[in-house]
């Protein structure tokens, strides 16, 4: 089996120095040194120009040197992206091209000839069809998307074949959601358990693409990078870069990908709210952020490019297009008044600096800023945020017990079968002194028995399948897994 791992490195352009220091020490440096050490490793990596500038600003230049070295050796291939992590479907084609071009200029400056991207990673894997012509025009060979973009459902990708955008020369590679989630959520924390989770794939002539945030390893999940390095040495896997896949798999299927992100669920797509974490139709702050951004962007785009202030104002506008202040206003469940205010302030500051801007536009911008900030504080003060988070949790709750035991008949046997299998695995984990796994099974049993099972239960069921992979269990899981997939996003943490 061939495995093409993909990692995404990103921090906001105005990230606090202490947070960057922690992420660099816990994640970036251990990962990059591990990539250096494991000579057989091949991978694809996206790092934004904004993060490279932060490395330079805070003197993490050793990280830039390692990236450049690995790129020159061909062990890492870099993809392009948007410099400040903008959600590209929200922009027009001209602006999309700009955000990509300024990213590539920055990355070329720091990485030199090691940076020669053939592929493209859209932030959050946020895709709609307007990206196709832009990426093809900029000369990219392929784009990476979540597997849910292949038909709007999980499980439709044939990983023995390649895909291309219908009517375009642009290829498209889909990350596998299940395996990426098992790793990101830390359900598998050893080489043995990961190889067990992949055992069906190992026996096939297929490829695997996993894709996840680099910060998952060591920062969000302490110690998980050690499992990754153990896997690098697994003889069962041949590690390749995404661009290498075409050497081994020749047949191409044309597709028209579905508008989506790597956090979208099937229900999100059916309800046409696949960008909900950044554009929730029920969230008035998101609506004001959108209108405020469009107002300021129009004024900046109409500026005289020869004006001495243009470069500074344009850079501030670019930073304000970041996804972060939209994401942290979603309240399902992510929330940060500080990040909301920073985004609004960047917009207000940019428009105030535009020479000759009308008083009417300044007043309009100030009103947007005040409405966004005052509403954010009101939601926090009145505990509306807490209610929104609670309502979201209730909306996605599907108690397994209700669908089996309480349904009666033969379904009762399904419920007891799962409980008994989990109890057995808990006992076995205790005997092996794998106490984290024992706790996982114990907690899963409790959630099923008390109807507290929500999104994390699919991970438990997936893991159970790898532990007891016989036909009877597969049949039971298949019966119930479909509904979980419809509501569950492609990231371990729920985003909307």
LUMPA-496375 format. One record per atom (N, C-alpha, C, O): residue in one letter; x, y, z. Coordinates in steps of 0.1 Angstrom, whole numbers, plus 5000, padded with zeros to 4 digits. Example, Ala and Ser with C-alpha at 12.3 -4.5 7.8 and 13.67 -1.06 7.14 Angstrom:
REM residues 2
A513249435078/A512349555078/A513249675078/A514249675085/S512849785071/S513749895071/S512950005079/S513450115080/
This chain:
REM residues 496
X500849885000/X500050005000/X500950125000/X501950135007/X500550224992/X501250354992/X500450465000/X499250474998/X501250535008/X500650635017/X501250765013/X502450785014/X500350865010/X500751005007/X500251095019/X499151135018/X501051115029/X500651205040/X500751345037/X501751395030/X499751425041/X499751575038/X499651645052/X498851605060/X500451745053/X500351825066/X500151975062/X500752025052/X499452045070/X499152185068/X499652265081/X499252235092/X500652355078/X501152435089/X500652575087/X500752645077/X499952625098/X499452765097/X499252825111/X498852755121/X499552955112/X499253035124/X498753175119/X499253215108/X497853235126/X497453375121/X498653465120/X499553455128/X498553565111/X499653655109/X499953735121/X501153775123/X499053765130/X499253835142/X499253755154/X498953795165/X499753625153/X499753535164/X500653585175/X501753645172/X500253565188/X501053605199/X502353525199/X502353405196/X503453595203/X504753535203/X504853415212/X505553315209/X504153415224/X504253305233/X503553185228/X503953065230/X502453205221/X501753085215/X502553025203/X502652905202/X503153115195/X503953065184/X505152985190/X505552885185/X505753035201/X506852975207/X506452825212/X507252735210/X505252815218/X504852685222/X504552595211/X505052475211/X503952635200/X503652555188/X504952515182/X505152395177/X505952605180/X507152575174/X507952465182/X508552375177/X507952485195/X508652385204/X508052255205/X508652145205/X506652255205/X505952125208/X505652055195/X505451935195/X505552125184/X505052065171/X506052085160/X506551985155/X506252205155/X506952225143/X508452175143/X508852105134/X509152205154/X510552165155/X510652005156/X511451945148/X509851945165/X509951795165/X509551725152/X510151635148/X508551785146/X508051725133/X509151735122/X509551635116/X509751855121/X510651875110/X511951805113/X512551745103/X512351795125/X513551715128/X513351565126/X514151495122/X512051525129/X511751385126/X511651355111/X512151245107/X511251455103/X511251435089/X512651425084/X512951345075/X513551505089/X515051495086/X515551355089/X516251295081/X515251305101/X515851185106/X515351065097/X516250975095/X514151055094/X513550935087/X513750955072/X512951015065/X514850905067/X515350935053/X514350875043/X514250925031/X513650765046/X512650705037/X511350785036/X510550755027/X511150885044/X509950955045/X509751045033/X510651115029/X508551045027/X508151135016/X506751185020/X505951115025/X506551315018/X505251375022/X505051505014/X505951555008/X503851555015/X503451675009/X503051775021/X502351735030/X503451895020/X503251995031/X502852125025/X503452175015/X501952185032/X501552325030/X501952415042/X501652385053/X502752515039/X503052615049/X502752755043/X503252785032/X501952835050/X501552965045/X502753065045/X503553055054/X502653155036/X503653265036/X503653345049/X504653395054/X502453355055/X502253435068/X503053365079/X503653435087/X503053235079/X503853155090/X505353165087/X506053185097/X505753165075/X507153175072/X507653315077/X508753335082/X506853415075/X507153555080/X507253555095/X508153625100/X506353485102/X506453475116/X507753405121/X508353445130/X508153295114/X509353225117/X510553325116/X511453325124/X510553405105/X511653505103/X511553615114/X512653655119/X510453665117/X510253775126/X510753735140/X511453815147/X510353615145/X510753565158/X511953475158/X512253405168/X512753475147/X514053415146/X513953255148/X514853195155/X512953195142/X512953055141/X513453015127/X512852935120/X514653075124/X515153055110/X515652915108/X515852865096/X515952845119/X516352705117/X515252615111/X515552525103/X513952655114/X512852585108/X512752605093/X512452515085/X513052735089/X513052765075/X514152685068/X513952645057/X515352675074/X516452605068/X516152455066/X516452405056/X515452395076/X515152255075/X514052235063/X514252145055/X513152325063/X512152315052/X512752325038/X512452255029/X513652425037/X514352445024/X515252315021/X515252275009/X515852265030/X516752145028/X515852025024/X516251965014/X514752005031/X513951885027/X513351905013/X513151805006/X512952025010/X512352054997/X513452034986/X513051974976/X514652074988/X515652054978/X516051914976/X516351874965/X515951834987/X516251694986/X515051614979/X515251494975/X513951674978/X512751614972/X512051524981/X511151454977/X512351524994/X511651445003/X510351505008/X509351445012/X510251645006/X508951715008/X508651784995/X509551844989/X507351784992/X506951874981/X505951974988/X505151934996/X506052094984/X505252204989/X504052224980/X504152224968/X502852254986/X501752304979/X501652454981/X502152514990/X500852514972/X500552654973/X499252664981/X498552564984/X498952784985/X497652814992/X497452964992/X497953034984/X496553005001/X496353155003/X497153205015/X497253135025/X497953305013/X498953355023/X498353375037/X498953325046/X497153435038/X496653465051/X495453375054/X494653405063/X495253265047/X494253165051/X492853215049/X491953195057/X492653285037/X491253325034/X490453205029/X490953115023/X489153215032/X488153115026/X487953155012/X487153255009/X488553095002/X488553134988/X487253144981/X487053234973/X486353054984/X485053064978/X484253194981/X483353224974/X484653264991/X484053394995/X484553504986/X483953614987/X485553484978/X486153594970/X485953574956/X485553474951/X486053684948/X485953674934/X487253624928/X488253614935/X487253584915/X488353514909/X489653604909/X490753544912/X489553734907/X490753814907/X491353824921/X492553814922/X490553824931/X491053834945/X491653694949/X492653694956/X491053594944/X491553454947/X492953444942/X493953404948/X493153494929/X494453484923/X495453564930/X496653524932/X495053684935/X496053764943/X496453694956/X497653694959/X495553644963/X495853574976/X496853464974/X497753434982/X496753394962/X497653284959/X499053334955/X500053284959/X499053444947/X500253494942/X501153564953/X502353544953/X500553634962/X501353684973/X501853584982/X502953594988/X501153464983/X501653354991/X502853294984/X503853274991/X502753274971/X503953214964/X505153304964/X506253264965/X504953444963/X506053534963/X506753524976/X508053514977/X506053514987/X506653505001/X507353375002/X508553365007/X506753264998/X507353135000/X508653114991/X509553054995/X508553174979/X509753174970/X510953244977/X512053204976/X510553354984/X511653444990/X512353365001/X513553365002/X511553285009/X512153215020/X512753075017/X513753035022/X512053015007/X512452875004/X513252854991/X513752754989/X513252964983/X514052954971/X513552854961/X512352824960/X514452784955/X514152684945/X513452554951/X512952474943/X513552544964/X512952424970/X511352434969/X510652334970/X510952564967/X509452584966/X509052584951/X509352684944/X508452484947/X508052474933/X506752394932/X506652284928/X505652454937/X504352384940/X503652344927/X503452424918/X503352214926/X502452164915/X501052154920/X500052154912/X500852134933/X499552114939/X499052234947/X499852324950/X497752234950/X497152354957/X496252304968/X495452214967/X496452364980/X495652334992/X494752454995/X495352564999/X493452454993/X492652564997/X492452565012/X492052455017/X492652675019/X492452675033/X491052605037/X490052635031/X491152525048/X489952445052/X489452345042/X488352295043/X490252325031/X489752255019/X488452315014/X487552235009/X488252445016/X487052505012/X487052524997/X487952584991/X486052464990/X486052454976/X484652494970/X483652454975/X484752574959/X483652574949/X484252584936/X485452614934/X483352574925/X483852554912/X484652674906/X485352664896/X484452794912/X485152914907/X486652894909/X487452964902/X487152804918/X488552794919/X489252724907/X490352744904/X488452644900/X489052564889/X489752644879/X490952614876/X489052744873/X489752824862/X490952904868/X491952914861/X490852954880/X491953024886/X493152944887/X494252974883/X492952824893/X494152734895/X494752684882/X495952674881/X493852654873/X494352604860/X495152714853/X496152694847/X494652844854/X495252954848/X496652984854/X497553034848/X496752954867/X498052974874/X499052864872/X500152864877/X498552754865/X499552654862/X499652534871/X500552454870/X498652524881/X498752414890/X498252284883/X497452284874/X498852174888/X498452044883/X497251974890/X496451904884/X497152004903/X496151944911/X495752024923/X496452114927/X494551984929/X494052044941/X493751924951/X493351814946/X493851944964/X493551844973/X492251894981/X492152004985/X491251794981/X489951824988/X489651704997/X490251604996/X488651725005/X488151615014/X487351525005/X486751564995/X487251395009/X486551295001/X485051325000/X484351284991/X484551415009/X483051445008/X482851524996/X481651534992/X483851594990/X483651664978/X483451584966/X482951624956/X483651454968/X483351354957/X481951304958/X481651194963/X481051384953/X479651344953/X478851384965/X477651354966/X479451454974/X478751504986/X478451394997/X477751415006/X479151284995/X479051175005/X480451115008/X481351114999/X480551065020/X481750995023/X481750845018/X480650785018/X482950795014/X482950665009/X482850634995/X482650524990/X482850744987/X482550724972/X483850734964/X483850704952/X485050754970/X486250764963/X486850624960/X486950544969/X487350604948/X488050484945/X489550514945/X490050584937/X490250464955/X491650504957/X492550414949/X493750404953/X492050344939/X492950274930/X492950354917/X493650314907/X492350474916/X492250554904/X492450704908/X492350744920/X492850774898/X493050924900/X491750994895/X490950934888/X491651124899/X490451194895/X490951334889/X492051384892/X490051384880/X490351514874/X489051594874/X487951534873/X489151724874/X487951814873/X487351804859/X488151814849/X486151774858/X485451764845/X485651884837/X485351994841/X486151864824/X486351974815/X487652054817/X487852154810/X488452014827/X489652094830/X490851994830/X490651874829/X492052054829/X493251974830/X493651954845/X494751894848/X492952014854/X493252014868/X492851884875/X491751844875/X493851814881/X493651694888/X493051724902/X493251834907/X492451624908/X491951644922/X492251514930/X491851404925/X492851534941/X493051424951/X492251444963/X492051554968/X491651334968/X490751344979/X491351274992/X491851164991/X491451345003/X491951285015/X490951185021/X489751205019/X491451085027/X490550985033/X490151035047/X491051055055/X488951045049/X488451105062/X488551015074/X488951065084/X488250885072/X488250795084/X489650785090/X489750805102/X490650755082/X491950735087/X492550865093/X493250865103/X492250975086/X492751115091/X492151145104/X492851195113/X490851115106/X490151135119/X490751045130/X490851095141/X490950925127/X491450825137/X492850875142/X493050865154/X493650935133/X494950985138/X494751115145/X495351135156/X494051215139/X493851345145/X493251335159/X493551415168/X492251255161/X491551245173/X492251165184/X491851155195/X493451115180/X494251035189/X493650905194/X494050855205/X492650855187/X492150725190/X493150615188/X493250525196/X493950635178/X495150545176/X496350615181/X496650725176/X497150555190/X498250625195/X499550545195/X500550575201/X499550435187/X500650355185/X500750305171/X499750295164/X501950265167/X502150205154/X501250085152/X500650065141/X501149995162/X500449875161/X498949895159/X498349835150/X498349995167/X496850015165/X496650085151/X495550065145/X497550175147/X497350235134/X497450135123/X496550135113/X498450045123/X498549945113/X497349855113/X496849805102/X496749825125/X495549745126/X494449815119/X493549745112/X494349945121/X493250025115/X493350025100/X492350045093/X494549995095/X494750005080/X494949865074/X495249855062/X494649755081/X495049625077/X494349585064/X494949515055/X493049625062/X492449595049/X493049665037/X493149615026/X493549795040/X494149875030/X495549815026/X495949815015/X496249765036/X497649715034/X497649595024/X498649575018/X496549525024/X496449405015/X496049445001/X495849354992/X495749574998/X495149604985/X496249694977/X497149744983/X495949704965/X496749784956/X496149924954/X495849964943/X496049984965/X495550124965/X496450224972/X497450184978/X496150344971/X496850444979/X496050514989/X494750504989/X496650574999/X495950645010/X496450785010/X497650805010/X495550875012/X495951015014/X495351055028/X494151065029/X496151085037/X495751145050/X496051295049/X497151335044/X495251375056/X495551525056/X495151575069/X493951555073/X495951655075/X495651715089/X496551835092/X497551855085/X496151905102/X496952015106/X498251965113/X498151875121/X499352025110/X500651985116/X500652005131/X501251925138/X499952105136/X499852135150/X499252025158/X499352025170/X498451935151/X497851815158/X498951745166/X498751695177/X500151725160/X501151645165/X502051725175/X502851805171/X501951685188/X502751745198/X502151865205/X502351885217/X501351945198/X500752065204/X499352035208/X499052045220/X498452005199/X497051965203/X497051825209/X496251805218/X497851735204/X497851595210/X499351565214/X500051515206/X499651595226/X501051575231/X501451425230/X500651335233/X502651405224/X503151265223/X502751205210/X503251095207/X501751255202/X501251185191/X502351185180/X502251095171/X503251275180/X504351275170/X505151155171/X505751105161/X505251095183/X506150975184/X505450855177/X506150775171/X504150845177/X503450745170/X503750765155/X503950665147/X503750885150/X503950915136/X505350875132/X505450815121/X506350895140/X507650855137/X507850705137/X508550655128/X507150635146/X507150485145/X506550435132/X507050335127/X505450495128/X504850455116/X505750475104/X505650395094/X506550585104/X507450615093/X508350495090/X508850475079/X508650415100/X509550295099/X508750165095/X509450065094/X507450175093/X506750055091/X507050005077/X506850075067/X507449875076/X507749825062/X506549795054/X506549775042/X505349795061/X504049775053/X503649885044/X502849865035/X504250005046/X503850125039/X504950185030/X506150185035/X504650225019/X505550295010/X505150445010/X504050475005/X505950535015/X505550675016/X505850745004/X506950734999/X504950824999/X505150894986/X504551034988/X503751064997/X504951124979/X504251254978/X503051244969/X502851154961/X502151334971/X500851334963/X501151334948/X500551264940/X502151424944/X502451434930/X502951304924/X502951284912/X503451204933/X503951084928/X502950984925/X503150884918/X501651004929/X500650904927/X500450874913/X500050764909/X500550974904/X500350954890/X501350854884/X501050794873/X502450824890/X503450724885/X502850584886/X503150504878/X501950564896/X501550424899/X500050404894/X499750284892/X499250504893/X497850484890/X497550564878/X497550694878/X497150504867/X497050564854/X495550604851/X495350704844/X494650524855/X493250544851/X492650674858/X492850694870/X492050754850/X491450884855/X489950884854/X489450854843/X489350934864/X487850954864/X487551104865/X488151174873/X486751154856/X486351294857/X485251314867/X484251234867/X485351424875/X484251454885/X484051604885/X484851684881/X482851634890/X482551774893/X482451784908/X481351754913/X483451824915/X483451824930/X482351904936/X481852004930/X481851864947/X480751934955/X481352044963/X482452024969/X480752164963/X481152274972/X481152224987/X480152164991/X482352234993/X482452175007/X483752225013/X484452295007/X483952175026/X485152195033/X485552065040/X484751965039/X486652055046/X487051925052/X486251915066/X486451805072/X485552015070/X484652005082/X483251975078/X482351965087/X482851975065/X481451965061/X480951825064/X481651725062/X479651815068/X479051685069/X478051675057/X477751765050/X477551555055/X476551525045/X475351615047/X474751665037/X474851625059/X473751715062/X473951855059/X473151925054/X475151905062/X475552045059/X475352065044/X474852175040/X475851975036/X475851995021/X474351985016/X474052065008/X473551895021/X472151895017/X471452015021/X470452055014/X471752075032/X471152195037/X471752325031/X471352435034/X472852305023/X473552415017/X474152515027/X474252635025/X474652455038/X475352535048/X476752475050/X477252465061/X477452435039/X478752365040/X479852455045/X480852405049/X479552585045/X480552685050/X480152745063/X480452855066/X479352665071/X478652715083/X479552785093/X479152875100/X480752725095/X481652785105/X482152925102/X482752995110/X482052965089/X482453105085/X481353185079/X481453305077/X480153125076/X479053195070/X477753125074/X477053065066/X477453135087/X476253065092/X475053165090/X475053275094/X474053115082/X472953205079/X472153245091/X471353345090/X472253175102/X471553215114/X472353305124/X471953335134/X473553335119/X474553415128/X474653555122/X475253575112/X474053655129/X474053795124/X475453855124/X475753935116/X476353805133/X477653855133/X478453815120/X479153895115/X478253695116/X478753645103/X478253735092/X479053775083/X477053765092/X476453855081/X477153985081/X477454045071/X477254055093/X477954185094/X479354175090/X479954265083/X480054065094/X481454055090/X481654045075/X482554105069/X480753975069/X480753955054/X480554095047/X481254135039/X479554165052/X479254295046/X480354395048/X480654475039/X480854395060/X481954485064/X483254455055/X483854545050/X483554335053/X484654295045/X484454335031/X485354385025/X483254315025/X483054355012/X483154505010/X483654544999/X482654575019/X482654725019/X484154775018/X484554845009/X484954725027/X486354775028/X487154715016/X487954795010/X486954595012/X487654535000/X487354614987/X488254644980/X486154654985/X485754734973/X486554864973/X487054914963/X486654934985/X487355064986/X488855044984/X489455124977/X489354944989/X490854914987/X491154884973/X492154924967/X490354794967/X490554764953/X490454874943/X491054874933/X489654984947/X489555094938/X490655204941/X490655304934/X491555184950/X492555274953/X493555294941/X493655204933/X494255404940/X495255424931/X496455344935/X497055364946/X496955254927/X498055164931/X499355234932/X500255184938/X499455354927/X500655434928/X500755514941/X501755574944/X499655514948/X499655594961/X500655534971/X500655404972/X501355614977/X502455564986/X501855484998/X502555405004/X500655505001/X500055435012/X499355295008/X498955215016/X499355274995/X498555164990/X499155024995/X498354945000/X500455004995/X501054874998/X500654845013/X500354725016/X500754945022/X500454915036/X498954885038/X498654795045/X498154965032/X496654945033/X496254805027/X495454735033/X496854775015/X496554645009/X496954525017/X496254435018/X498154535024/X498554425032/X497654415044/X497354295048/X497154525050/X496254515061/X494854445056/X494254375064/X494454485044/X493254425039/X493454275037/X492554195040/X494654235032/X494954095030/X494854015043/X494253905043/X495354065053/X495254005067/X493853995071/X493453895078/X493054095068/X491654095073/X490853995066/X489753965070/X491353935054/X490553835047/X490753695053/X490153605049/X491653685064/X491853565070/X490553505075/X489553575079/X490453365076/X489253295080/X489053315095/X487953285100/X490053355103/X490053335117/X488953405124/X488253355133/X488753535121/X487753615129/X486353565125/X485453575133/X486153505113/X484853445110/X484653315118/X483553295124/X485653235118/X485653105125/X485353125140/X484553055146/X486053225146/X485853245161/X484653315164/X484353335176/X483853355155/X482453405157/X481353305155/X480253335157/X481753185151/X480653085148/X479953035160/X478753005159/X480553025171/X479952985184/X479352845183/X478552805191/X479852765174/X479352625172/X480552535170/X480652475159/X481452515180/X481352575194/X482452685196/X482652735207/X483152725185/X484352815187/X483952955189/X483053005182/X484553025198/X484253155202/X485353235208/X486053175218/X485653355203/X486753435209/X486453585206/X486553615194/X486053655216/X485753805213/X487053875208/X486953965200/X488253825214/X489453895210/X489753875195/X490153975188/X489553755190/X489753735175/X488753805167/X489053855156/X487453805171/X486453885164/X486754025163/X486654095153/X487254085175/X487554225175/X488854255166/X488854355159/X489754165166/X490954185158/X490654195143/X491154285136/X489754105138/X489354115124/X488654235121/X488854295111/X487754275130/X486954395127/X487854525128/X487654615120/X488854525137/X489754635138/X490654645125/X490854755121/X491054535120/X491854545108/X491054605096/X491654685089/X489854575095/X488954635085/X488754775087/X488854855078/X488454815100/X488154955103/X489455045101/X489455145095/X490554985105/X491855065104/X492255075089/X492655185085/X491954975081/X492354985067/X491555095060/X492055175052/X490155095062/X489355195055/X489655335060/X489555425052/X490055355072/X490355485078/X491555545071/X491755665071/X492455455067/X493755505061/X493655535046/X494555595040/X492555505040/X492355525025/X492255675023/X491355745028/X493155735015/X493055875012/X491755915005/X491355854995/X491156025010/X489956075003/X488655995005/X487656014999/X488755895015/X487555815017/X486355905022/X486655995030/X485155875017/X484055965021/X483655945036/X483855835041/X483056045041/X482656045055/X481555935056/X481455865066/X480655925046/X479555825046/X480155685047/X479555605055/X481155655040/X481755515041/X482455495055/X482355385060/X483055605060/X483655585073/X482655565084/X482855475093/X481555635083/X480455615093/X479855465091/X479655405101/X479655425079/X479155295077/X480155185082/X479655085089/X481455205080/X482355105086/X482355105101/X482455005107/X482355225107/X482355235121/X481055175127/X481155105138/X479955185121/X478755125125/X478854965125/X478454895135/X479454915114/X479654775114/X480554725125/X480254625132/X481654795127/X482654765138/X481854765152/X482054665159/X481154865154/X480454875167/X479354765169/X479154715180/X478654735158/X477654635159/X478254495162/X477754425170/X479354465155/X479954335156/X480454325171/X480254215177/X481154425176/X481754415189/X480754415200/X480754335209/X479754505199/X478754515210/X477954395210/X477554345221/X477554335199/X476754215198/X477554095204/X477054015211/X478854085201/X479653975206/X479753985221/X479553885228/X479954105227/X479954115241/X478554085247/X478454025258/X477454125240/X476154105245/X475853955246/X475353895255/X476253875235/X476053735235/X476853665246/X476353575252/X477953715249/X478753655260/X478153685273/X478053605282/X477753815275/X477253855288/X475953795291/X475653755303/X475053775281/X473753715283/X473753565282/X472753495284/X474953505280/X475153355279/X474453295267/X474153175266/X474253385257/X473653325244/X474653235238/X474253135232/X475953255240/X476953175234/X476853035240/X476852935233/X476653025253/X476452895259/X475252825254/X475252705251/X474152895252/X472952835246/X473152785232/X472652675228/X473852865224/X474152825210/X474952695210/X474652605202/X475952685219/X476752565219/X475852445224/X476052335218/X475052465234/X474152365239/X473152315228/X472952195226/X472552415221/X471652375211/X472252295200/X471652205194/X473552335196/X474252265186/X474452115190/X474352025182/X474852095203/X475051965208/X473751875207/X473851765204/X472651945210/X471351865210/X471051835196/X470451725193/X471351925186/X470951905172/X471551785166/X471051715157/X472751745171/X473551635164/X473451505172/X474051405168/X472751505184/X472751395192/X471751285186/X470651305184/X472351165184/X471551055180/X471950935189/X472850865186/X471150915199/X471550805209/X471450675202/X470450635197/X472550605203/X472650465198/X471650375205/X471050285199/X471450395218/X470550315225/X469150315220/X468450215220/X468650435216/X467350455211/X467150375198/X466050325195/X468250375190/X468150315177/X468250165177/X468150095167/X468650105189/X468849965190/X467949905201/X466849845198/X468449915213/X467749855225/X466349895226/X465449815227/X466050025225/X464750075227/X463750055215/X462550075216/X464350015204/X463549995192/X462949855193/X461949825187/X463649765201/X463049625203/X463349535192/X464049565183/X462849415194/X463049315183/X464449275182/X465249265192/X464849245170/X466249195167/X467249305170/X468449275172/X466849435170/X467749545173/X468349545187/X469449595189/X467649475196/X468149465210/X469449395210/X470349425217/X469549285201/X470749205200/X471949285195/X473049265199/X471649385186/X472749475181/X473349555192/X474549565194/X472449615201/X472949695212/X473849615221/X474949655224/X473349495225/X474149415235/X475449365228/X476449345235/X475449335215/X476649295209/X477749395210/X478849365213/X477349525207/X478349625208/X478849645222/X480049665224/X477949645232/X478349665246/X479349555250/X480349585256/X479049435247/X479849315251/X481249325244/X482249295250/X481249365231/X482549375224/X483349485231/X484649465232/X482749595235/X483549705241/X484049665255/X485149695258/X483249585262/X483649545275/X484849445274/X485849455282/X484849365264/X485949275262/X487249345258/X488249315263/X487049445250/X488249525246/X488849605258/X490049625259/X487949655266/X488349725278/X489149635287/X490249675292/X488749505289/X489449415298/X490849385291/X491849375299/X490849365278/X492149325272/X493049445273/X494249415275/X492649565271/X493549685272/X494049695286/X495249735288/X493249665297/X493749675310/X494849575313/X495849605319/X494649455307/X495649345309/X496949385303/X498049355308/X496949455291/X498149495284/X498749625290/X499749675286/X497949685300/X498349805307/X498249925297/X498950025299/X497449915287/X497150025278/X495950105284/X494850085279/X496250175294/X495150235302/X494350345295/X493150365297/X495050415285/X494250515278/X493150445269/X492050495269/X493550335263/X492550265255/X491450205264/X490250205261/X491850155276/X490850105285/X489850205289/X488550185290/X490350325292/X489450445296/X488550475284/X487350505286/X489050475272/X488250505260/X487050415259/X485950455257/X487350275260/X486250185259/X485250195271/X484050195269/X485750225283/X484850245295/X483950365292/X482750355295/X484550475288/X483750595286/X482750575274/X481650625275/X483150495264/X482250475253/X481050395258/X479950425254/X481250295266/X480150215271/X479250305279/X477950295278/X479750385288/X478950475296/X478050565287/X476950585290/X478750625277/X477950715268/X476850645261/X475750695260/X477050515256/X476050445250/X474950405259/X473750415256/X475250375272/X474250335281/X473450445286/X472250435289/X474050565287/X473250685292/X472850785281/X472450895284/X472950745269/X472550825257/X473350955256/X472851055252/X474550955260/X475451065259/X476351055246/X477251145245/X476150955238/X477050945227/X476651045216/X475551065212/X477751115212/X477551215201/X478651185190/X478751075186/X479351285186/X480251275175/X481351175177/X481751095168/X481851165189/X483051085191/X482750935190/X483650855189/X481450895191/X481050755190/X481450695177/X481850575177/X481450765166/X481850695154/X483250655154/X483650555148/X484150735161/X485550695162/X485650565170/X486450485166/X484850555180/X484850425188/X484450315180/X485050205180/X483450325172/X482950215164/X483950185153/X484150065150/X484550285147/X485650255138/X486750175144/X487250085138/X487150225156/X488250155163/X487850005166/X488649915165/X486649985170/X486149855174/X486249765161/X486649645162/X485949825150/X486049745137/X487449695135/X487649585130/X488449775138/X489849735136/X490249635145/X491149555142/X489649625157/X490049535167/X489349395165/X489949295167/X488049395160/X487349275158/X486849275143/X485649295141/X487649265133/X487249285120/X486649165113/X486949135101/X485749095119/X485048985112/X483749035106/X483249145108/X483148945097/X482048985089/X480849035097/X480149125093/X480548965108/X479348995115/X479449135121/X478449205120/X480549175126/X480749305132/X480649405120/X480049515122/X481249385109/X481249475098/X479749495094/X479349615091/X478949395094/X477549415090/X476849495099/X475949585095/X477049485112/X476449565122/X476849705121/X475949795122/X478149735120/X478649865119/X478049935107/X477650055107/X478049865095/X477549925083/X476149975084/X475750075078/X475349905092/X473949935094/X473750075100/X472850145097/X474650105110/X474450225117/X475450335114/X475150455117/X476550305108/X477550405105/X477050505095/X477450625095/X476150465086/X475750555075/X475150685081/X475450795076/X474250675091/X473650785096/X474650875104/X474451005103/X475550815111/X476550895117/X477350975107/X477651095110/X477750915096/X478450995086/X477751115080/X478351215077/X476451105080/X475651215074/X475751335083/X475651445078/X475851315096/X475851435105/X477251475109/X477451585114/X478251395107/X479551415113/X480451485103/X480551445091/X481151595107/X482051665099/X483351585097/X483551485104/X484251645089/X485451575086/X486651615095/X487751575092/X486351675106/X487351705116/X486951655129/X485751645132/X487851605138/X487451545150/X486651645159/X485651595166/X486951765159/X486251865167/X485151915158/X485251955147/X483951925164/X482751975157/X482852125154/X483252205162/X482552155141/X482752295137/X481452355132/X481452465126/X480352295134/X479152355129/X478152255126/X477052285121/
